[in-house]
Amino acid sequence: RAFKNLAPGKGTYEPALGYAERSPHAPLIAVGAIIAALSLYSLLSGALLIAILLFATKTFFRDTAKKLRTAPGLSLLIGFLYFLLTPVVVLIFFLTVIGIPLGLFFGAGYAFSIAFSKPLAAIVLAKWLEGTRGKPLHGFLLFLLCIGILIVLKLLAVIPFLGWLVLLLVVCACFGALAMTKLEKFKKIR
């Protein structure tokens, strides 16, 4: 009854207006677009973190780069121990009811450090390069150097095995230097 007032008509098919053939590479193009979008998002979030940290700190990363320059082996060892032992400590905290909040706190901090390890390493390496150069870099030029190093670190992550190994060594050394500098600053405050 709802269609009673419709006029009768005739439908025809026009082959020239037919459906477009779907490319056999369409799924690969879609995956490539998703990977490119996620890479851009990762680069922009790293750039934002770099900008915030460069703006918020004065001497911390310069001191960290000095520590990396003077004790690279110790920095590498401490960074490796950090990445190896922190999950074990978090799991031990989870074994007790009282330790669960601490485990959650340390686990979130560890996840944050894993997620932003490349931008943090990029800042430390940029300050290290700045120290070897002799002249301080300021503002936008230092930011661009950090972004360039971040891109190099992200490209290293794409190279199988050797790139991963170099990236792991660089990030561990930078995190070890960060930990030593943080402990040194903590001792000065106390």
Disulfide bonds with the S-S distance in Angstrom:
none
